[in-house]
């Protein structure tokens, strides 16, 4: 009986081990397949992103050529207008010029040229914005360990003259370190702090707080919170779109900042969200992998 039990136990152990090995092999195969799919999907996304960047670059250059011509001819028109205006001034002395002609040259033409110049200058700014996004998308990423507390404090110090003039203050709390691309992180945090300062509510002392912590799964979260104007719920997604702005349009800008921020956040494997209530302030939430892994030179996994 003992021998039978021993043989039965040995058989059951072998069977268990065999099933365990088979399950492990199946799991390994599934993991390998998943990794292959992730790599394939990442490659597809990177190629699609590269195509978009190339398209943006080409379109921007194709738009710029005729724009330069329009701006050049506008300058020539302005110069010609000054010459004609001088000639009219001389002719007026002999009353040889019709009043309608004088009005057309001195009022209508300058007004039309002014509209042309304003439109071309805006178009030039928009093209520069597209080119900026395109160039950033082609820049090689360089992960390194970053002291985010020091980085955020340096950015806060750089806008001290603005906060001091408005009676606002920026508090930078201790932030977790991260291994990521320095230029991207500086641009992301810098843009968010600049935006917070730009849209403070003048009816109350401005408060901007930068905070963060490690979260499970090797991730870090950073927040840039303010008690500024706030953002209407309908605009929470729109503010991240290129050339879109929300609220009262009393600040200069083309609506590039937050679109650029989201593009940069995604490129280094992160996400960005906003929690905001109109008239009470906004909190931008950034979530990044603790360590940026490059799928290939210049690209983030």
ZIRA-V255585 format. One record per pair of residues at least 24 apart in sequence whose C-alpha atoms are under 10 Angstrom apart, sorted by the first residue. I is the first residue (numbers start at 1). J is the second residue. Records with the same first field share a line. If there is no record, write none. Layout:
BEGIN
I: J ; J
END
This chain:
BEGIN
38: 301
39: 295 ; 301
42: 295 ; 299 ; 300 ; 301
43: 295 ; 296 ; 299 ; 301
45: 301
46: 267 ; 295 ; 296 ; 299 ; 300 ; 301
49: 134 ; 137 ; 138 ; 267
50: 134 ; 137 ; 138
52: 134 ; 137
53: 130 ; 131 ; 133 ; 134 ; 135 ; 136 ; 137 ; 138
54: 134 ; 135 ; 137 ; 138
55: 134
56: 127 ; 130 ; 131 ; 132 ; 133 ; 134 ; 135
57: 127 ; 130 ; 131 ; 132 ; 133 ; 134 ; 135
58: 131 ; 134
59: 127 ; 130 ; 131
60: 124 ; 126 ; 127 ; 128 ; 129 ; 130 ; 131 ; 134
61: 127 ; 128 ; 131
63: 123 ; 124 ; 127
64: 123 ; 124 ; 127 ; 128
67: 120 ; 121 ; 123 ; 124 ; 127
68: 120 ; 124
70: 116 ; 117 ; 120
71: 116 ; 117 ; 119 ; 120 ; 121 ; 124
72: 117
74: 112 ; 113 ; 114 ; 116 ; 117 ; 120
75: 113 ; 117
77: 109 ; 110 ; 113
78: 109 ; 110 ; 113 ; 114
81: 105 ; 106 ; 109 ; 110 ; 113
82: 106 ; 110
122: 254
125: 253 ; 254
126: 242 ; 243 ; 254 ; 255 ; 256
129: 242 ; 243 ; 254 ; 255 ; 256 ; 257 ; 260
130: 242 ; 243 ; 256 ; 260
132: 256 ; 260
133: 242 ; 256 ; 259 ; 260 ; 261 ; 263 ; 264
136: 183 ; 184 ; 260 ; 263 ; 264 ; 267
137: 263 ; 264 ; 267 ; 298 ; 299
138: 298 ; 299
139: 298 ; 299
140: 181 ; 294 ; 296 ; 297 ; 298 ; 299 ; 300
141: 180 ; 181 ; 182 ; 183 ; 184 ; 267 ; 268 ; 292 ; 294 ; 296 ; 297 ; 298 ; 299 ; 300
142: 179 ; 180 ; 181 ; 182 ; 183 ; 184 ; 292 ; 293 ; 294 ; 297 ; 298 ; 299 ; 300
143: 178 ; 179 ; 180 ; 181 ; 182 ; 183 ; 184 ; 268 ; 291 ; 292 ; 293 ; 294 ; 300
144: 178 ; 179 ; 180 ; 181 ; 182 ; 291 ; 292
145: 177 ; 178 ; 179 ; 180 ; 181 ; 182 ; 290 ; 291 ; 292
146: 176 ; 177 ; 178 ; 179 ; 180 ; 181 ; 182 ; 185
147: 174 ; 175 ; 176 ; 177 ; 178 ; 179 ; 182
148: 172 ; 174 ; 175 ; 176 ; 177 ; 178 ; 179 ; 182 ; 185 ; 186 ; 189 ; 212 ; 222
149: 173 ; 174 ; 175 ; 176 ; 177 ; 210 ; 211 ; 212
150: 174 ; 175 ; 177
151: 175 ; 182 ; 185 ; 186 ; 189 ; 190
152: 185 ; 186 ; 189 ; 190 ; 193 ; 210 ; 211
153: 210
154: 186 ; 190
155: 186 ; 187 ; 189 ; 190 ; 191 ; 193 ; 194
156: 189 ; 190 ; 193 ; 194 ; 197 ; 208 ; 210
158: 190 ; 194
159: 190 ; 193 ; 194 ; 197
160: 197
162: 194 ; 197 ; 198
163: 197 ; 198 ; 200 ; 205 ; 206 ; 207 ; 208
166: 197 ; 200 ; 201 ; 202 ; 204 ; 205 ; 206
167: 202 ; 204 ; 205 ; 206 ; 207
168: 197 ; 200 ; 201 ; 202 ; 204 ; 205 ; 206 ; 207 ; 208
169: 197 ; 205 ; 206 ; 207 ; 208 ; 209
170: 196 ; 197 ; 206 ; 207 ; 208 ; 209 ; 210 ; 224 ; 225 ; 226
171: 207 ; 208 ; 209 ; 210 ; 211 ; 224 ; 225
172: 208 ; 209 ; 210 ; 211 ; 212 ; 224
173: 209 ; 210 ; 211 ; 212
174: 210 ; 211 ; 212 ; 213
175: 210 ; 211 ; 212 ; 213 ; 214 ; 220 ; 221 ; 222 ; 223
176: 211 ; 212 ; 213 ; 214 ; 220 ; 221 ; 222 ; 290
177: 212 ; 213 ; 214 ; 220 ; 290 ; 291
178: 214 ; 218 ; 219 ; 220 ; 288 ; 289 ; 290 ; 291 ; 292
179: 288 ; 289 ; 290 ; 291 ; 292 ; 293
180: 268 ; 269 ; 288 ; 289 ; 290 ; 291 ; 292 ; 293 ; 294 ; 300
181: 267 ; 268 ; 291 ; 292 ; 300
183: 264
184: 261 ; 263 ; 264 ; 265 ; 267 ; 268
185: 261 ; 264 ; 265 ; 268
187: 257 ; 260 ; 261 ; 264 ; 265
188: 257 ; 258 ; 260 ; 261 ; 262 ; 263 ; 264 ; 265 ; 286
189: 222 ; 223 ; 224 ; 261 ; 286
190: 261
191: 257 ; 258 ; 260 ; 261
192: 223 ; 224 ; 225 ; 257 ; 258 ; 261 ; 283 ; 284
193: 224 ; 225 ; 226
194: 257
195: 226 ; 228 ; 257 ; 258
196: 224 ; 225 ; 226 ; 227 ; 228 ; 229 ; 230 ; 281 ; 282 ; 283 ; 284
197: 226 ; 228
198: 228 ; 229 ; 251 ; 252
199: 226 ; 227 ; 228 ; 229 ; 230 ; 247 ; 248 ; 250 ; 251 ; 281
200: 226 ; 227 ; 228 ; 229 ; 230 ; 281
201: 226 ; 227 ; 228 ; 229 ; 230 ; 279 ; 280 ; 281
202: 228 ; 229
203: 228 ; 229
204: 228
206: 281
207: 281
208: 281 ; 282 ; 283
209: 283
210: 283 ; 284
211: 285
212: 285 ; 286 ; 287
213: 287
214: 287 ; 288 ; 289 ; 290
215: 287 ; 288 ; 289 ; 290
217: 289 ; 290
218: 288 ; 289 ; 290 ; 291
219: 270 ; 287 ; 288 ; 289 ; 290 ; 291
220: 270 ; 286 ; 287 ; 288 ; 289 ; 290 ; 291
221: 270 ; 271 ; 272 ; 285 ; 286 ; 287 ; 288 ; 289 ; 290
222: 272 ; 284 ; 285 ; 286 ; 287 ; 288
223: 272 ; 273 ; 274 ; 283 ; 284 ; 285 ; 286 ; 287
224: 274 ; 282 ; 283 ; 284 ; 285 ; 286
225: 274 ; 275 ; 276 ; 281 ; 282 ; 283 ; 284 ; 285
226: 276 ; 280 ; 281 ; 282 ; 283 ; 284
227: 276 ; 277 ; 279 ; 280 ; 281 ; 282 ; 283
228: 276 ; 277 ; 278 ; 279 ; 280 ; 281 ; 282 ; 283
229: 276 ; 277 ; 278 ; 279 ; 280 ; 281 ; 282
230: 275 ; 276 ; 277 ; 278 ; 279 ; 280 ; 281 ; 282 ; 283
231: 274 ; 275 ; 276 ; 277 ; 278 ; 279 ; 280 ; 281 ; 282
232: 276 ; 277 ; 278 ; 279
233: 274 ; 275 ; 276 ; 277 ; 278
235: 276
236: 273 ; 274 ; 275 ; 276 ; 277
237: 273 ; 274
239: 274
240: 272 ; 273 ; 274
247: 278
262: 286
266: 300
267: 298 ; 299 ; 300 ; 301
268: 292 ; 293 ; 294 ; 299 ; 300 ; 301
269: 293 ; 294 ; 299 ; 300 ; 301
END
